[in-house]
Amino acid sequence: MCSVGDAFGIDMAERLNPKEYRCKDCGNEFKGIGKNVLCPACQSNTVELA
């Protein structure tokens, strides 16, 4: 999506409500959104809610 002029006045992180996750493979803790959350450090999908 493209916008001309000012940026949109929407804070997406606030509206999407990211959750805290922990990777079971590498132990990384991060915030994620969606059904198929991947660890940003090792790309594993073996994650749990922190």
MISE-639260 format. One record per residue: residue in one letter; x, y, z of N, C-alpha, C in turn. Coordinates in steps of 0.05 Angstrom, whole numbers, padded with zeros to 5 digits, always signed. Layout:
// MISE-639260
aXYZXYZXYZ...
This chain:
// MISE-639260
m+00017-00023+00000+00000+00000+00000+00018+00025+00000c+00009+00045-00014+00025+00069-00017+00009+00093-00006s+00023+00112+00005+00009+00136+00015+00024+00161+00005v+00009+00181-00002+00020+00206-00011+00016+00227+00011g+00037+00241+00018+00034+00261+00039+00041+00249+00066d+00025+00256+00086+00031+00247+00113+00026+00217+00117a+00040+00206+00137+00036+00178+00144+00009+00173+00156f+00000+00149+00154-00026+00142+00166-00025+00145+00196g-00046+00153+00208-00047+00157+00237-00056+00133+00252i-00047+00109+00244-00055+00084+00257-00031+00071+00270d-00033+00064+00295-00012+00050+00309-00019+00020+00307m-00007+00006+00288-00014-00022+00283-00007-00040+00307a+00015-00036+00320+00022-00053+00343+00001-00052+00365e-00010-00028+00369-00031-00025+00390-00057-00040+00382r-00064-00039+00356-00089-00051+00347-00087-00081+00344l-00063-00092+00338-00060-00120+00333-00054-00136+00359n-00046-00123+00380-00041-00136+00406-00021-00159+00404p+00005-00153+00400+00025-00174+00399+00027-00189+00425k+00035-00214+00425+00038-00231+00449+00067-00237+00452e+00075-00243+00477+00102-00251+00484+00106-00281+00479y+00127-00288+00465+00133-00316+00459+00161-00323+00468r+00166-00349+00472+00193-00359+00478+00198-00383+00460c+00221-00383+00447+00228-00405+00429+00238-00428+00445k+00227-00452+00440+00235-00476+00455+00262-00486+00445d+00271-00478+00421+00296-00488+00411+00320-00471+00420c+00318-00444+00419+00341-00428+00425+00337-00410+00450g+00313-00409+00461+00307-00394+00485+00302-00364+00481n+00302-00355+00456+00297-00327+00450+00269-00319+00459e+00266-00295+00471+00240-00285+00478+00234-00261+00460f+00210-00260+00449+00203-00239+00430+00173-00235+00429k+00164-00214+00415+00135-00209+00411+00128-00219+00384g+00104-00230+00381+00095-00240+00355+00065-00237+00352i+00056-00237+00326+00028-00234+00319+00022-00256+00299g-00001-00268+00301-00011-00287+00281-00012-00316+00291k-00018-00334+00273-00022-00362+00280+00004-00378+00276n+00021-00371+00257+00045-00386+00251+00069-00369+00259v+00074-00366+00284+00096-00349+00294+00122-00363+00292l+00142-00349+00280+00169-00360+00278+00188-00344+00295c+00208-00357+00307+00228-00344+00322+00245-00327+00304p+00249-00301+00309+00265-00284+00292+00295-00291+00293a+00304-00304+00314+00332-00311+00317+00340-00336+00301c+00324-00357+00303+00331-00383+00291+00311-00393+00270q+00289-00379+00267+00268-00386+00247+00253-00411+00254s+00255-00420+00279+00240-00444+00288+00210-00437+00293n+00193-00456+00288+00165-00451+00294+00157-00465+00320t+00176-00475+00335+00171-00488+00361+00172-00467+00383v+00151-00452+00385+00149-00430+00404+00126-00434+00423e+00127-00421+00447+00106-00422+00466+00101-00394+00477l+00077-00390+00488+00071-00364+00501+00088-00362+00526a+00100-00338+00529+00117-00334+00552+00101-00325+00576
